[in-house]
Amino acid sequence: MKIAFGADHGGFTLKSEIKEFVASKGYKTIDFGTHSAEPCDYPIYAYKVAKAVSDKRADLGILICKSGNGMAIVANKLSDVRAAICFDKHVAVLSRQHNDANVLVLGSEHLLGDPEDIVSAWLGAGFEGGRHKRRVNQIKGIEKKLERK
């Protein structure tokens, strides 16, 4: 499984740690930057990761900035991307089980648990389907309507 990573300067340090942790678990990683703690613009990196997931060049994505909001807003603009801001393990698991989230967004300054535990929980959870599949299909239907405009 291939996981795309992206962060702005507010998430750079945590991205480096999480990427190393994920690689140690046997996942392949693609790092779309940023590659330093110098101030930068988050939309660039959110787009690169979301585009890789949308285009199926990556199976999943992980985005990190200070709050998570900006990254999630950008990522969710792309088709077939369901980016979820997760601040603890429980929300991370639910984002996969109920929403089939394929991009995890972390706010480096607002996590309520250990980042590695949150990422492990997210990666270990799977989509439940059932009534949730109907809802995810509704999201996909909305995306298709928007693409036709």
Backbone torsions as a table, in degrees:
resi	resn	phi	psi	omega
1	MET	NA	137.4	-177.7
2	LYS	-109.9	129.9	-178.4
3	ILE	-119.4	126.1	178.2
4	ALA	-90.6	138.3	-179.7
5	PHE	-119.8	144.7	173.4
6	GLY	-155.0	148.3	178.5
7	ALA	-157.8	157.2	168.7
8	ASP	-96.0	-170.5	-178.1
9	HIS	-61.2	-30.4	179.6
10	GLY	-73.0	-16.9	179.7
11	GLY	-116.3	1.1	-174.5
12	PHE	-55.5	-50.1	-176.4
13	THR	-64.1	-46.3	179.6
14	LEU	-65.1	-38.7	178.1
15	LYS	-58.0	-44.6	-179.2
16	SER	-60.6	-42.9	179.9
17	GLU	-67.0	-45.9	-178.2
18	ILE	-67.5	-40.2	179.5
19	LYS	-61.4	-42.4	177.7
20	GLU	-64.2	-42.8	178.5
21	PHE	-60.9	-47.1	-178.9
22	VAL	-63.8	-42.4	178.1
23	ALA	-62.4	-36.1	179.5
24	SER	-66.4	-19.4	178.3
25	LYS	-90.1	2.8	175.4
26	GLY	97.6	3.0	178.0
27	TYR	-81.5	146.4	171.5
28	LYS	-83.0	144.3	-178.6
29	THR	-126.3	148.5	172.1
30	ILE	-125.3	124.7	-178.1
31	ASP	-106.7	111.7	-179.7
32	PHE	-92.0	6.9	177.1
33	GLY	97.1	-178.9	-2.0
34	THR	-69.5	162.6	-176.3
35	HIS	-114.1	20.3	176.3
36	SER	-160.2	172.0	178.9
37	ALA	-91.5	10.3	177.1
38	GLU	-68.5	140.6	179.3
39	PRO	-52.8	137.0	-178.8
40	CYS	-151.3	177.0	-177.1
41	ASP	-103.0	119.3	-175.3
42	TYR	-61.5	-31.7	-176.2
43	PRO	-58.6	-31.9	-179.1
44	ILE	-60.1	-46.9	-174.8
45	TYR	-78.3	-36.3	176.5
46	ALA	-62.5	-42.7	179.8
47	TYR	-63.3	-45.4	-177.7
48	LYS	-59.9	-43.9	-179.9
49	VAL	-68.5	-47.4	-179.1
50	ALA	-62.6	-38.8	178.2
51	LYS	-63.3	-41.3	178.4
52	ALA	-62.5	-39.7	178.2
53	VAL	-71.0	-44.7	179.7
54	SER	-59.6	-40.0	-179.0
55	ASP	-84.8	0.9	179.1
56	LYS	67.0	23.5	173.2
57	ARG	-82.2	-16.3	174.1
58	ALA	-135.5	145.6	179.3
59	ASP	-76.7	-38.3	-177.8
60	LEU	-142.2	166.0	176.2
61	GLY	-135.7	153.7	174.2
62	ILE	-132.2	123.7	179.7
63	LEU	-119.1	142.5	-178.2
64	ILE	-139.8	128.1	170.1
65	CYS	-142.9	-171.4	-175.9
66	LYS	-66.3	-46.0	-178.0
67	SER	-104.6	-27.3	-174.8
68	GLY	93.2	-20.4	-174.2
69	ASN	-63.7	-52.3	-177.4
70	GLY	-60.0	-43.8	179.6
71	MET	-60.7	-44.5	-179.0
72	ALA	-65.1	-40.7	179.8
73	ILE	-59.2	-47.4	-179.4
74	VAL	-66.0	-49.9	-175.0
75	ALA	-58.6	-39.1	-177.1
76	ASN	-74.8	-0.2	174.4
77	LYS	-77.4	-20.3	-174.8
78	LEU	-93.1	144.7	179.2
79	SER	-61.8	144.4	176.8
80	ASP	64.8	18.3	175.1
81	VAL	-112.7	128.4	175.7
82	ARG	-125.3	91.1	-177.3
83	ALA	-92.0	130.9	-177.6
84	ALA	-124.8	129.7	173.8
85	ILE	-79.6	122.6	-177.5
86	CYS	-126.2	124.9	-177.0
87	PHE	-108.3	-6.8	175.2
88	ASP	-153.0	174.3	-177.0
89	LYS	-63.0	-41.4	-176.4
90	HIS	-61.7	-47.8	179.0
91	VAL	-64.5	-37.7	179.1
92	ALA	-61.1	-46.7	179.6
93	VAL	-63.7	-46.3	179.7
94	LEU	-61.7	-34.6	179.8
95	SER	-63.0	-33.0	177.9
96	ARG	-81.2	-47.3	-175.2
97	GLN	-65.5	-42.7	-172.6
98	HIS	-99.3	-30.9	-174.2
99	ASN	-113.3	-2.9	-176.5
100	ASP	51.6	41.6	179.9
101	ALA	-58.7	132.9	178.3
102	ASN	-115.2	1.2	172.0
103	VAL	-133.1	123.5	175.9
104	LEU	-93.8	129.1	178.0
105	VAL	-116.6	126.0	-179.7
106	LEU	-116.0	135.2	171.9
107	GLY	-95.9	107.2	-171.4
108	SER	-58.8	-24.9	-178.6
109	GLU	-98.2	4.5	-173.2
110	HIS	-135.3	24.4	-179.1
111	LEU	-82.3	138.5	-179.0
112	LEU	-99.9	3.6	179.3
113	GLY	-149.0	179.1	178.2
114	ASP	-65.6	126.5	-177.6
115	PRO	-56.7	-38.9	179.2
116	GLU	-66.0	-37.0	176.9
117	ASP	-65.4	-40.8	178.7
118	ILE	-62.9	-47.8	-179.5
119	VAL	-63.7	-44.1	178.6
120	SER	-60.1	-43.8	179.4
121	ALA	-62.9	-43.1	-179.7
122	TRP	-64.0	-46.8	-179.9
123	LEU	-66.6	-31.1	-177.8
124	GLY	-82.3	-14.4	-178.6
125	ALA	-86.9	152.4	177.6
126	GLY	-127.3	163.7	179.7
127	PHE	-71.0	130.7	-178.1
128	GLU	-80.0	-22.8	-176.7
129	GLY	71.2	-141.3	179.4
130	GLY	57.4	-134.0	-178.7
131	ARG	-61.4	-25.8	179.5
132	HIS	-72.0	-31.3	177.9
133	LYS	-63.1	-40.6	177.9
134	ARG	-58.2	-42.7	-177.3
135	ARG	-71.2	-41.1	176.5
136	VAL	-64.3	-37.8	176.5
137	ASN	-64.1	-33.5	175.5
138	GLN	-64.8	-40.3	176.0
139	ILE	-61.0	-45.2	179.2
140	LYS	-62.4	-37.1	176.8
141	GLY	-63.4	-40.6	176.5
142	ILE	-63.0	-42.2	177.8
143	GLU	-58.8	-44.4	-179.4
144	LYS	-62.7	-40.1	177.1
145	LYS	-61.6	-41.6	-179.8
146	LEU	-67.8	-35.3	179.2
147	GLU	-67.4	-27.9	-178.4
148	ARG	-78.2	-15.6	-178.0
149	LYS	-68.4	NA	NA
